[in-house]
Amino acid sequence: MQNQPTPFYNPLLSYEENYQQGPFGAFSQTPPSILEKKQPETFLNLEVNLPFGIPAGPLLNASFIKAAFNYGFDLCVYKTVRSRAHASHPLPNVLSVHPENQLSAGVDTVLADTNYTTPLSITNSFGVPSFNPDIWQPDMAAAVKAAHKGQFVIGSFQGTAGNEASIEKDYAKTALLVAETEAPILEANLSCPNEGVNQLLCFDFPKVERIAKEIKNAVPEKPLFLKLAYFANDEAIYPLLHVLDGVVDGYSTINTLSARPVNADGKPALGQNRPTGGVCGDAIRWAGLEMVERLHRLRTRLNNHFAIIGVGGVSNVEHYLAYRAAGADAVMSATGAMWNPQLALQIKSSLNK
Ligand SMILES: Cc1cc2nc3c(=O)[nH]c(=O)nc-3n(C[C@H](O)[C@H](O)[C@H](O)COP(=O)(O)O)c2cc1C
């Protein structure tokens, strides 16, 4: 086990402080010269340098996205936005977690602290904060413009209960606001805890179908991805894929696995009112890989061509290649990239050999 270098998102600072002051570490310094992969690839109908990037979350605004592009992350997702301002949970938002082995999908109890040691897994708990569209729209437009050749921004968004007549309408409205920034690809986040109980929106198939169709009606011209959680077997997700056949363009998976982070005294590490938190990083790679294999198998069964973005526990070139072998058209890393800003350059240099 060894200590990690400075992450580009500082877990000791609040979301707002990171937004104002970040990114940190190498992302705040003079960027390296862009290393292009010898053979660009096709993702959707776009020519992308390497279909590798950073998923929704750690890239809070255009400053973070510009840095990520400069460090060779070619697909950068702008952190999930909403149709109205929404406050972040207070600190802590990020803690290191230490499961004994890989995390199960059954809400394990895990020790959480500030020792960020490898293999690195963390819990993240923000509550999907957002600024008002008058702040994030021009900023997302600036992020879109920062892309070099072969690089693309994906705009992540989600609906909020109570902002519009229905959550479906709010998803569609927010999709339109994202489309106005010229982001070439949309991603609807359906895998953050839903209003109320510990139920994720992506498990409510009739609602997901209505949401996806409302978004597609509102913005038919942009490719639409849905961000999904882990489903335990093929039959658990097949009905959703079947009903959305031809409606959405792809799926991004996974988000996080839920766990109970506790401190050394066994008390909830995120605070009494947040007993559970999403875990990401090394301990969830098995679940991301399994979901990608599942989606790949099911798209063959459906004779469909939806794209798959594989996410979860990627921190080196072997992990990237494992996701591609499992059927991912693109791969992303949040935790791995946060603590290793050189990750995309390292993968490219390894593939160029
Ligand atoms: C700091 C942080 C913030 C995140 N915020 C979001 C978010 O706003 N929307 C979302 O869909 N996923 C969010 N995620 C989840 C990531 O997109 C990703 O699915 C998850 O971290 C698994 O990837 P990893 O193992 O590479 O970290 C966040 C993750 C991290 C680490």
The ligand as an SDF file (V2000), in Angstrom:
LIG
                    3D

 31 33  0  0  0  0  0  0  0  0999 V2000
  -16.5980   12.8030   -6.6630 C   0  0  0  0  0  0  0  0  0  0  0  0
  -17.6240   12.0340   -7.4490 C   0  0  0  0  0  0  0  0  0  0  0  0
  -18.8150   12.6450   -7.8140 C   0  0  0  0  0  0  0  0  0  0  0  0
  -19.7650   11.9490   -8.5660 C   0  0  0  0  0  0  0  0  0  0  0  0
  -20.9020   12.5920   -9.0000 N   0  0  0  0  0  0  0  0  0  0  0  0
  -21.7240   11.9920   -9.9170 C   0  0  0  0  0  0  0  0  0  0  0  0
  -22.7790   12.7100  -10.5460 C   0  0  0  0  0  0  0  0  0  0  0  0
  -23.0050   13.8980  -10.2940 O   0  0  0  0  0  0  0  0  0  0  0  0
  -23.5420   12.0490  -11.4570 N   0  0  0  0  0  0  0  0  0  0  0  0
  -23.3280   10.7280  -11.7850 C   0  0  0  0  0  0  0  0  0  0  0  0
  -24.0390   10.1850  -12.6500 O   0  0  0  0  0  0  0  0  0  0  0  0
  -22.3180   10.0250  -11.2000 N   0  0  0  0  0  0  0  0  0  0  0  0
  -21.5210   10.6200  -10.2960 C   0  0  0  0  0  0  0  0  0  0  0  0
  -20.4530    9.9290   -9.7530 N   0  0  0  0  0  0  0  0  0  0  0  0
  -20.2620    8.4970  -10.1020 C   0  0  0  0  0  0  0  0  0  0  0  0
  -19.2430    8.3150  -11.2380 C   0  0  0  0  0  0  0  0  0  0  0  0
  -19.7040    8.8710  -12.4500 O   0  0  0  0  0  0  0  0  0  0  0  0
  -18.9450    6.8190  -11.4880 C   0  0  0  0  0  0  0  0  0  0  0  0
  -20.0900    6.1880  -11.9720 O   0  0  0  0  0  0  0  0  0  0  0  0
  -18.4360    6.1030  -10.2320 C   0  0  0  0  0  0  0  0  0  0  0  0
  -17.5650    6.9340   -9.5190 O   0  0  0  0  0  0  0  0  0  0  0  0
  -17.7280    4.7910  -10.5870 C   0  0  0  0  0  0  0  0  0  0  0  0
  -16.5370    5.0240  -11.2750 O   0  0  0  0  0  0  0  0  0  0  0  0
  -15.0830    4.9230  -10.5660 P   0  0  0  0  0  0  0  0  0  0  0  0
  -15.0240    3.5940   -9.9000 O   0  0  0  0  0  0  0  0  0  0  0  0
  -14.1100    5.1170  -11.6780 O   0  0  0  0  0  0  0  0  0  0  0  0
  -15.0360    6.0460   -9.5660 O   0  0  0  0  0  0  0  0  0  0  0  0
  -19.5170   10.6030   -8.9620 C   0  0  0  0  0  0  0  0  0  0  0  0
  -18.3150    9.9920   -8.5550 C   0  0  0  0  0  0  0  0  0  0  0  0
  -17.3730   10.6880   -7.8150 C   0  0  0  0  0  0  0  0  0  0  0  0
  -16.0980   10.0020   -7.4260 C   0  0  0  0  0  0  0  0  0  0  0  0
  1  2  1  0
  2  3  1  0
  2 30  2  0
  3  4  2  0
  4  5  1  0
  4 28  1  0
  5  6  2  0
  6  7  1  0
  6 13  1  0
  7  8  2  0
  7  9  1  0
  9 10  1  0
 10 11  2  0
 10 12  1  0
 12 13  2  0
 13 14  1  0
 14 15  1  0
 14 28  1  0
 15 16  1  0
 16 17  1  0
 16 18  1  0
 18 19  1  0
 18 20  1  0
 20 21  1  0
 20 22  1  0
 22 23  1  0
 23 24  1  0
 24 25  2  0
 24 26  1  0
 24 27  1  0
 28 29  2  0
 29 30  1  0
 30 31  1  0
M  END
$$$$
